[in-house]
Amino acid sequence: MNASSKHVRDLILAGTCALTVLSACPVLASDISDLNATVTKLVRDINTGDFRSVAAACATHASIVDGFPPYAWQTCADWMKAYESNNKAIKATLGTLSIGKPLYTEVRGGHAYLIYPVTFTDKQNGKTVSYKGNMAVTLQKTQSHWAFTGVASAWSGNAL
């Protein structure tokens, strides 16, 4: 290999390394915006009772933990079915989930972890009940969107 071709090879190698470093750089603002929009849509779908959209927003297998029996699910569809069943059992209305600004956001490559302060309000046996806590979500980027791989809520200081 002559000096000229070695120089070209070194330039290509350096350029490839630079592109690799740039692709691992901090998260783009558009990713953060997309993630927050995805979470906001999930909350809106829960609040309007669009449980098919909730299930469609999730990966095939997602780990869900929430404050009603059986407390853990492996799919969003099963979680929403249990939510409807629980509402019937405790004579609750469709609740309203409100989220605040993210308390924590971490994105690494195609994976994200976010924590939000949340308030859930509904009526149980005609009485308004409100729970405060946090909701953590995990998402994975697909070719077309961010898909939920996990949703967990923790309700503190509430009489569940």
PyMOL CGO cylinders between C-alpha atoms (Angstrom):
from pymol import cmd
from pymol.cgo import CYLINDER

trace = [
    CYLINDER, 0.00, 0.00, 0.00, 1.46, 3.34, -1.00, 0.3, 1, 1, 1, 1, 1, 1,
    CYLINDER, 1.46, 3.34, -1.00, 1.44, 6.47, 1.17, 0.3, 1, 1, 1, 1, 1, 1,
    CYLINDER, 1.44, 6.47, 1.17, -1.46, 8.04, -0.73, 0.3, 1, 1, 1, 1, 1, 1,
    CYLINDER, -1.46, 8.04, -0.73, -3.81, 5.06, -0.33, 0.3, 1, 1, 1, 1, 1, 1,
    CYLINDER, -3.81, 5.06, -0.33, -2.79, 4.72, 3.34, 0.3, 1, 1, 1, 1, 1, 1,
    CYLINDER, -2.79, 4.72, 3.34, -3.68, 8.39, 3.85, 0.3, 1, 1, 1, 1, 1, 1,
    CYLINDER, -3.68, 8.39, 3.85, -7.11, 7.90, 2.19, 0.3, 1, 1, 1, 1, 1, 1,
    CYLINDER, -7.11, 7.90, 2.19, -7.73, 4.79, 4.32, 0.3, 1, 1, 1, 1, 1, 1,
    CYLINDER, -7.73, 4.79, 4.32, -6.81, 6.72, 7.48, 0.3, 1, 1, 1, 1, 1, 1,
    CYLINDER, -6.81, 6.72, 7.48, -9.16, 9.57, 6.51, 0.3, 1, 1, 1, 1, 1, 1,
    CYLINDER, -9.16, 9.57, 6.51, -12.03, 7.14, 5.91, 0.3, 1, 1, 1, 1, 1, 1,
    CYLINDER, -12.03, 7.14, 5.91, -11.34, 5.42, 9.23, 0.3, 1, 1, 1, 1, 1, 1,
    CYLINDER, -11.34, 5.42, 9.23, -11.21, 8.77, 11.05, 0.3, 1, 1, 1, 1, 1, 1,
    CYLINDER, -11.21, 8.77, 11.05, -14.46, 9.88, 9.39, 0.3, 1, 1, 1, 1, 1, 1,
    CYLINDER, -14.46, 9.88, 9.39, -16.17, 6.62, 10.35, 0.3, 1, 1, 1, 1, 1, 1,
    CYLINDER, -16.17, 6.62, 10.35, -15.00, 6.99, 13.95, 0.3, 1, 1, 1, 1, 1, 1,
    CYLINDER, -15.00, 6.99, 13.95, -16.22, 10.61, 14.05, 0.3, 1, 1, 1, 1, 1, 1,
    CYLINDER, -16.22, 10.61, 14.05, -19.65, 9.59, 12.76, 0.3, 1, 1, 1, 1, 1, 1,
    CYLINDER, -19.65, 9.59, 12.76, -19.83, 6.84, 15.36, 0.3, 1, 1, 1, 1, 1, 1,
    CYLINDER, -19.83, 6.84, 15.36, -19.03, 9.31, 18.15, 0.3, 1, 1, 1, 1, 1, 1,
    CYLINDER, -19.03, 9.31, 18.15, -21.56, 11.83, 16.80, 0.3, 1, 1, 1, 1, 1, 1,
    CYLINDER, -21.56, 11.83, 16.80, -24.30, 9.20, 16.68, 0.3, 1, 1, 1, 1, 1, 1,
    CYLINDER, -24.30, 9.20, 16.68, -23.68, 8.47, 20.37, 0.3, 1, 1, 1, 1, 1, 1,
    CYLINDER, -23.68, 8.47, 20.37, -23.84, 12.15, 21.34, 0.3, 1, 1, 1, 1, 1, 1,
    CYLINDER, -23.84, 12.15, 21.34, -26.50, 13.65, 23.57, 0.3, 1, 1, 1, 1, 1, 1,
    CYLINDER, -26.50, 13.65, 23.57, -30.13, 13.04, 22.78, 0.3, 1, 1, 1, 1, 1, 1,
    CYLINDER, -30.13, 13.04, 22.78, -31.70, 15.19, 20.14, 0.3, 1, 1, 1, 1, 1, 1,
    CYLINDER, -31.70, 15.19, 20.14, -34.35, 17.65, 21.26, 0.3, 1, 1, 1, 1, 1, 1,
    CYLINDER, -34.35, 17.65, 21.26, -36.68, 16.01, 18.75, 0.3, 1, 1, 1, 1, 1, 1,
    CYLINDER, -36.68, 16.01, 18.75, -36.37, 12.68, 20.63, 0.3, 1, 1, 1, 1, 1, 1,
    CYLINDER, -36.37, 12.68, 20.63, -37.33, 14.37, 23.90, 0.3, 1, 1, 1, 1, 1, 1,
    CYLINDER, -37.33, 14.37, 23.90, -40.24, 16.10, 22.20, 0.3, 1, 1, 1, 1, 1, 1,
    CYLINDER, -40.24, 16.10, 22.20, -41.36, 12.82, 20.58, 0.3, 1, 1, 1, 1, 1, 1,
    CYLINDER, -41.36, 12.82, 20.58, -41.12, 10.97, 23.90, 0.3, 1, 1, 1, 1, 1, 1,
    CYLINDER, -41.12, 10.97, 23.90, -43.17, 13.57, 25.78, 0.3, 1, 1, 1, 1, 1, 1,
    CYLINDER, -43.17, 13.57, 25.78, -45.77, 13.59, 22.99, 0.3, 1, 1, 1, 1, 1, 1,
    CYLINDER, -45.77, 13.59, 22.99, -45.95, 9.78, 23.13, 0.3, 1, 1, 1, 1, 1, 1,
    CYLINDER, -45.95, 9.78, 23.13, -46.50, 9.81, 26.91, 0.3, 1, 1, 1, 1, 1, 1,
    CYLINDER, -46.50, 9.81, 26.91, -49.06, 12.62, 26.64, 0.3, 1, 1, 1, 1, 1, 1,
    CYLINDER, -49.06, 12.62, 26.64, -50.97, 10.62, 24.02, 0.3, 1, 1, 1, 1, 1, 1,
    CYLINDER, -50.97, 10.62, 24.02, -50.98, 7.52, 26.23, 0.3, 1, 1, 1, 1, 1, 1,
    CYLINDER, -50.98, 7.52, 26.23, -52.45, 9.58, 29.09, 0.3, 1, 1, 1, 1, 1, 1,
    CYLINDER, -52.45, 9.58, 29.09, -55.07, 11.12, 26.76, 0.3, 1, 1, 1, 1, 1, 1,
    CYLINDER, -55.07, 11.12, 26.76, -56.02, 7.65, 25.48, 0.3, 1, 1, 1, 1, 1, 1,
    CYLINDER, -56.02, 7.65, 25.48, -56.41, 6.33, 29.03, 0.3, 1, 1, 1, 1, 1, 1,
    CYLINDER, -56.41, 6.33, 29.03, -58.51, 9.36, 30.00, 0.3, 1, 1, 1, 1, 1, 1,
    CYLINDER, -58.51, 9.36, 30.00, -60.84, 8.99, 27.02, 0.3, 1, 1, 1, 1, 1, 1,
    CYLINDER, -60.84, 8.99, 27.02, -61.16, 5.23, 27.42, 0.3, 1, 1, 1, 1, 1, 1,
    CYLINDER, -61.16, 5.23, 27.42, -59.44, 4.49, 24.10, 0.3, 1, 1, 1, 1, 1, 1,
    CYLINDER, -59.44, 4.49, 24.10, -57.89, 1.30, 25.43, 0.3, 1, 1, 1, 1, 1, 1,
    CYLINDER, -57.89, 1.30, 25.43, -57.17, -0.08, 21.93, 0.3, 1, 1, 1, 1, 1, 1,
    CYLINDER, -57.17, -0.08, 21.93, -54.87, 2.90, 21.33, 0.3, 1, 1, 1, 1, 1, 1,
    CYLINDER, -54.87, 2.90, 21.33, -53.22, 2.29, 24.70, 0.3, 1, 1, 1, 1, 1, 1,
    CYLINDER, -53.22, 2.29, 24.70, -52.52, -1.32, 23.71, 0.3, 1, 1, 1, 1, 1, 1,
    CYLINDER, -52.52, -1.32, 23.71, -51.28, -0.26, 20.27, 0.3, 1, 1, 1, 1, 1, 1,
    CYLINDER, -51.28, -0.26, 20.27, -48.79, 2.18, 21.85, 0.3, 1, 1, 1, 1, 1, 1,
    CYLINDER, -48.79, 2.18, 21.85, -47.04, -0.69, 23.64, 0.3, 1, 1, 1, 1, 1, 1,
    CYLINDER, -47.04, -0.69, 23.64, -44.53, -3.27, 22.58, 0.3, 1, 1, 1, 1, 1, 1,
    CYLINDER, -44.53, -3.27, 22.58, -45.86, -6.83, 22.25, 0.3, 1, 1, 1, 1, 1, 1,
    CYLINDER, -45.86, -6.83, 22.25, -44.58, -7.60, 25.72, 0.3, 1, 1, 1, 1, 1, 1,
    CYLINDER, -44.58, -7.60, 25.72, -44.51, -4.77, 28.24, 0.3, 1, 1, 1, 1, 1, 1,
    CYLINDER, -44.51, -4.77, 28.24, -44.11, -4.87, 32.02, 0.3, 1, 1, 1, 1, 1, 1,
    CYLINDER, -44.11, -4.87, 32.02, -46.90, -3.00, 33.75, 0.3, 1, 1, 1, 1, 1, 1,
    CYLINDER, -46.90, -3.00, 33.75, -47.26, -2.34, 37.48, 0.3, 1, 1, 1, 1, 1, 1,
    CYLINDER, -47.26, -2.34, 37.48, -50.27, -0.41, 38.80, 0.3, 1, 1, 1, 1, 1, 1,
    CYLINDER, -50.27, -0.41, 38.80, -52.21, 0.08, 42.02, 0.3, 1, 1, 1, 1, 1, 1,
    CYLINDER, -52.21, 0.08, 42.02, -55.08, -2.40, 41.54, 0.3, 1, 1, 1, 1, 1, 1,
    CYLINDER, -55.08, -2.40, 41.54, -55.28, -6.21, 41.41, 0.3, 1, 1, 1, 1, 1, 1,
    CYLINDER, -55.28, -6.21, 41.41, -53.54, -8.21, 40.14, 0.3, 1, 1, 1, 1, 1, 1,
    CYLINDER, -53.54, -8.21, 40.14, -51.00, -5.30, 40.18, 0.3, 1, 1, 1, 1, 1, 1,
    CYLINDER, -51.00, -5.30, 40.18, -48.77, -6.62, 37.36, 0.3, 1, 1, 1, 1, 1, 1,
    CYLINDER, -48.77, -6.62, 37.36, -49.35, -7.42, 33.68, 0.3, 1, 1, 1, 1, 1, 1,
    CYLINDER, -49.35, -7.42, 33.68, -47.26, -8.46, 30.71, 0.3, 1, 1, 1, 1, 1, 1,
    CYLINDER, -47.26, -8.46, 30.71, -49.28, -6.63, 28.05, 0.3, 1, 1, 1, 1, 1, 1,
    CYLINDER, -49.28, -6.63, 28.05, -50.99, -3.26, 27.90, 0.3, 1, 1, 1, 1, 1, 1,
    CYLINDER, -50.99, -3.26, 27.90, -54.15, -4.91, 26.58, 0.3, 1, 1, 1, 1, 1, 1,
    CYLINDER, -54.15, -4.91, 26.58, -54.39, -7.09, 29.72, 0.3, 1, 1, 1, 1, 1, 1,
    CYLINDER, -54.39, -7.09, 29.72, -53.71, -4.03, 31.90, 0.3, 1, 1, 1, 1, 1, 1,
    CYLINDER, -53.71, -4.03, 31.90, -56.57, -2.10, 30.30, 0.3, 1, 1, 1, 1, 1, 1,
    CYLINDER, -56.57, -2.10, 30.30, -58.95, -5.09, 30.61, 0.3, 1, 1, 1, 1, 1, 1,
    CYLINDER, -58.95, -5.09, 30.61, -58.11, -5.32, 34.31, 0.3, 1, 1, 1, 1, 1, 1,
    CYLINDER, -58.11, -5.32, 34.31, -58.59, -1.55, 34.68, 0.3, 1, 1, 1, 1, 1, 1,
    CYLINDER, -58.59, -1.55, 34.68, -62.11, -1.85, 33.27, 0.3, 1, 1, 1, 1, 1, 1,
    CYLINDER, -62.11, -1.85, 33.27, -62.87, -4.88, 35.48, 0.3, 1, 1, 1, 1, 1, 1,
    CYLINDER, -62.87, -4.88, 35.48, -61.52, -3.12, 38.56, 0.3, 1, 1, 1, 1, 1, 1,
    CYLINDER, -61.52, -3.12, 38.56, -63.65, -0.04, 37.84, 0.3, 1, 1, 1, 1, 1, 1,
    CYLINDER, -63.65, -0.04, 37.84, -66.76, -2.23, 37.69, 0.3, 1, 1, 1, 1, 1, 1,
    CYLINDER, -66.76, -2.23, 37.69, -65.81, -4.03, 40.91, 0.3, 1, 1, 1, 1, 1, 1,
    CYLINDER, -65.81, -4.03, 40.91, -65.26, -0.82, 42.91, 0.3, 1, 1, 1, 1, 1, 1,
    CYLINDER, -65.26, -0.82, 42.91, -68.04, 1.10, 41.13, 0.3, 1, 1, 1, 1, 1, 1,
    CYLINDER, -68.04, 1.10, 41.13, -65.61, 3.67, 39.79, 0.3, 1, 1, 1, 1, 1, 1,
    CYLINDER, -65.61, 3.67, 39.79, -65.99, 6.06, 36.90, 0.3, 1, 1, 1, 1, 1, 1,
    CYLINDER, -65.99, 6.06, 36.90, -63.42, 6.36, 34.14, 0.3, 1, 1, 1, 1, 1, 1,
    CYLINDER, -63.42, 6.36, 34.14, -60.70, 8.27, 35.95, 0.3, 1, 1, 1, 1, 1, 1,
    CYLINDER, -60.70, 8.27, 35.95, -58.56, 11.20, 34.91, 0.3, 1, 1, 1, 1, 1, 1,
    CYLINDER, -58.56, 11.20, 34.91, -54.80, 10.83, 34.94, 0.3, 1, 1, 1, 1, 1, 1,
    CYLINDER, -54.80, 10.83, 34.94, -52.88, 14.12, 35.00, 0.3, 1, 1, 1, 1, 1, 1,
    CYLINDER, -52.88, 14.12, 35.00, -49.13, 14.31, 34.48, 0.3, 1, 1, 1, 1, 1, 1,
    CYLINDER, -49.13, 14.31, 34.48, -46.68, 17.05, 35.27, 0.3, 1, 1, 1, 1, 1, 1,
    CYLINDER, -46.68, 17.05, 35.27, -43.37, 17.87, 33.65, 0.3, 1, 1, 1, 1, 1, 1,
    CYLINDER, -43.37, 17.87, 33.65, -40.88, 15.00, 33.62, 0.3, 1, 1, 1, 1, 1, 1,
    CYLINDER, -40.88, 15.00, 33.62, -38.90, 14.69, 36.85, 0.3, 1, 1, 1, 1, 1, 1,
    CYLINDER, -38.90, 14.69, 36.85, -36.27, 12.59, 35.12, 0.3, 1, 1, 1, 1, 1, 1,
    CYLINDER, -36.27, 12.59, 35.12, -35.47, 11.73, 31.51, 0.3, 1, 1, 1, 1, 1, 1,
    CYLINDER, -35.47, 11.73, 31.51, -32.76, 9.41, 30.28, 0.3, 1, 1, 1, 1, 1, 1,
    CYLINDER, -32.76, 9.41, 30.28, -32.34, 8.36, 26.67, 0.3, 1, 1, 1, 1, 1, 1,
    CYLINDER, -32.34, 8.36, 26.67, -29.60, 6.04, 25.51, 0.3, 1, 1, 1, 1, 1, 1,
    CYLINDER, -29.60, 6.04, 25.51, -29.68, 5.04, 21.91, 0.3, 1, 1, 1, 1, 1, 1,
    CYLINDER, -29.68, 5.04, 21.91, -33.11, 3.66, 21.15, 0.3, 1, 1, 1, 1, 1, 1,
    CYLINDER, -33.11, 3.66, 21.15, -34.17, 3.26, 24.80, 0.3, 1, 1, 1, 1, 1, 1,
    CYLINDER, -34.17, 3.26, 24.80, -35.76, 5.80, 27.13, 0.3, 1, 1, 1, 1, 1, 1,
    CYLINDER, -35.76, 5.80, 27.13, -36.71, 6.01, 30.80, 0.3, 1, 1, 1, 1, 1, 1,
    CYLINDER, -36.71, 6.01, 30.80, -38.89, 8.86, 32.10, 0.3, 1, 1, 1, 1, 1, 1,
    CYLINDER, -38.89, 8.86, 32.10, -40.50, 9.64, 35.45, 0.3, 1, 1, 1, 1, 1, 1,
    CYLINDER, -40.50, 9.64, 35.45, -43.50, 11.96, 35.80, 0.3, 1, 1, 1, 1, 1, 1,
    CYLINDER, -43.50, 11.96, 35.80, -45.44, 13.25, 38.81, 0.3, 1, 1, 1, 1, 1, 1,
    CYLINDER, -45.44, 13.25, 38.81, -49.04, 12.11, 38.41, 0.3, 1, 1, 1, 1, 1, 1,
    CYLINDER, -49.04, 12.11, 38.41, -52.47, 12.58, 39.94, 0.3, 1, 1, 1, 1, 1, 1,
    CYLINDER, -52.47, 12.58, 39.94, -55.30, 10.14, 39.32, 0.3, 1, 1, 1, 1, 1, 1,
    CYLINDER, -55.30, 10.14, 39.32, -58.86, 11.22, 40.15, 0.3, 1, 1, 1, 1, 1, 1,
    CYLINDER, -58.86, 11.22, 40.15, -62.10, 9.30, 39.79, 0.3, 1, 1, 1, 1, 1, 1,
    CYLINDER, -62.10, 9.30, 39.79, -65.38, 8.67, 41.59, 0.3, 1, 1, 1, 1, 1, 1,
    CYLINDER, -65.38, 8.67, 41.59, -65.82, 5.50, 43.59, 0.3, 1, 1, 1, 1, 1, 1,
    CYLINDER, -65.82, 5.50, 43.59, -69.33, 4.80, 44.85, 0.3, 1, 1, 1, 1, 1, 1,
    CYLINDER, -69.33, 4.80, 44.85, -70.18, 8.42, 44.03, 0.3, 1, 1, 1, 1, 1, 1,
    CYLINDER, -70.18, 8.42, 44.03, -67.31, 9.87, 46.08, 0.3, 1, 1, 1, 1, 1, 1,
    CYLINDER, -67.31, 9.87, 46.08, -64.40, 11.71, 44.43, 0.3, 1, 1, 1, 1, 1, 1,
    CYLINDER, -64.40, 11.71, 44.43, -61.08, 10.07, 45.20, 0.3, 1, 1, 1, 1, 1, 1,
    CYLINDER, -61.08, 10.07, 45.20, -57.67, 11.42, 44.22, 0.3, 1, 1, 1, 1, 1, 1,
    CYLINDER, -57.67, 11.42, 44.22, -54.31, 9.68, 44.33, 0.3, 1, 1, 1, 1, 1, 1,
    CYLINDER, -54.31, 9.68, 44.33, -50.90, 11.34, 43.93, 0.3, 1, 1, 1, 1, 1, 1,
    CYLINDER, -50.90, 11.34, 43.93, -47.69, 9.62, 42.99, 0.3, 1, 1, 1, 1, 1, 1,
    CYLINDER, -47.69, 9.62, 42.99, -45.23, 9.02, 40.20, 0.3, 1, 1, 1, 1, 1, 1,
    CYLINDER, -45.23, 9.02, 40.20, -45.33, 7.15, 36.94, 0.3, 1, 1, 1, 1, 1, 1,
    CYLINDER, -45.33, 7.15, 36.94, -42.21, 5.68, 35.37, 0.3, 1, 1, 1, 1, 1, 1,
    CYLINDER, -42.21, 5.68, 35.37, -42.24, 4.63, 31.73, 0.3, 1, 1, 1, 1, 1, 1,
    CYLINDER, -42.24, 4.63, 31.73, -39.74, 2.86, 29.54, 0.3, 1, 1, 1, 1, 1, 1,
    CYLINDER, -39.74, 2.86, 29.54, -39.83, 3.04, 25.77, 0.3, 1, 1, 1, 1, 1, 1,
    CYLINDER, -39.83, 3.04, 25.77, -37.96, 1.58, 22.84, 0.3, 1, 1, 1, 1, 1, 1,
    CYLINDER, -37.96, 1.58, 22.84, -37.59, 3.31, 19.51, 0.3, 1, 1, 1, 1, 1, 1,
    CYLINDER, -37.59, 3.31, 19.51, -38.86, 1.34, 16.55, 0.3, 1, 1, 1, 1, 1, 1,
    CYLINDER, -38.86, 1.34, 16.55, -38.46, 2.34, 12.91, 0.3, 1, 1, 1, 1, 1, 1,
    CYLINDER, -38.46, 2.34, 12.91, -41.66, 4.37, 13.08, 0.3, 1, 1, 1, 1, 1, 1,
    CYLINDER, -41.66, 4.37, 13.08, -42.30, 5.40, 16.69, 0.3, 1, 1, 1, 1, 1, 1,
    CYLINDER, -42.30, 5.40, 16.69, -41.48, 5.05, 20.38, 0.3, 1, 1, 1, 1, 1, 1,
    CYLINDER, -41.48, 5.05, 20.38, -43.21, 1.97, 21.89, 0.3, 1, 1, 1, 1, 1, 1,
    CYLINDER, -43.21, 1.97, 21.89, -43.84, 1.49, 25.62, 0.3, 1, 1, 1, 1, 1, 1,
    CYLINDER, -43.84, 1.49, 25.62, -41.95, -1.44, 27.10, 0.3, 1, 1, 1, 1, 1, 1,
    CYLINDER, -41.95, -1.44, 27.10, -42.94, -0.65, 30.68, 0.3, 1, 1, 1, 1, 1, 1,
    CYLINDER, -42.94, -0.65, 30.68, -45.28, 1.49, 32.74, 0.3, 1, 1, 1, 1, 1, 1,
    CYLINDER, -45.28, 1.49, 32.74, -45.23, 1.60, 36.55, 0.3, 1, 1, 1, 1, 1, 1,
    CYLINDER, -45.23, 1.60, 36.55, -47.09, 3.78, 39.00, 0.3, 1, 1, 1, 1, 1, 1,
    CYLINDER, -47.09, 3.78, 39.00, -46.34, 4.34, 42.66, 0.3, 1, 1, 1, 1, 1, 1,
    CYLINDER, -46.34, 4.34, 42.66, -48.97, 6.00, 44.83, 0.3, 1, 1, 1, 1, 1, 1,
    CYLINDER, -48.97, 6.00, 44.83, -47.71, 7.42, 48.11, 0.3, 1, 1, 1, 1, 1, 1,
    CYLINDER, -47.71, 7.42, 48.11, -49.74, 8.58, 51.08, 0.3, 1, 1, 1, 1, 1, 1,
    CYLINDER, -49.74, 8.58, 51.08, -52.97, 7.22, 49.66, 0.3, 1, 1, 1, 1, 1, 1,
    CYLINDER, -52.97, 7.22, 49.66, -55.42, 4.79, 51.16, 0.3, 1, 1, 1, 1, 1, 1,
    CYLINDER, -55.42, 4.79, 51.16, -55.72, 2.31, 48.32, 0.3, 1, 1, 1, 1, 1, 1,
]
cmd.load_cgo(trace, "trace")
